[in-house]
Amino acid sequence: MYSRTGRTEERRPLSVEVRIASLEHPAQVESAITRNVSNMGLRAGVKNQWLPDEPVVVESPPGHIRSRGWVVYCQSTNGGEFAIGLRLLVPQSDWARKVEKSR
């Protein structure tokens, strides 16, 4: 079922640390905290601005997820930080469950 945003999958609130690394700019690596996740992507808070369509690798705590993807959007937020939306190349149907179980 489609939503007003065009998103077909449900986003779940989940706050977990992830590492985001650019595949085109090796020096661009950042730790971030997720705000919400789905099988196909996530929203995270970051300190630096990222460009849309930037190819990335996303890693969560060791053994939980490592996936390629790309930046869909980057929006400035209050406090001088940014919120980025990442789309995963391969759906990760159980990564949120794995992270929650490890807590």
Secondary structure, 3 states (H helix, E strand, C coil): CCCCCCCCCCCEECCCEEEEEECCCCCCEEEEEEEEECCCEEEEEECCCCCCCCEEEEECCCCCCEEEEEEEEEEECCCCCEEEEEEECCCCCCHHHHHHHHC
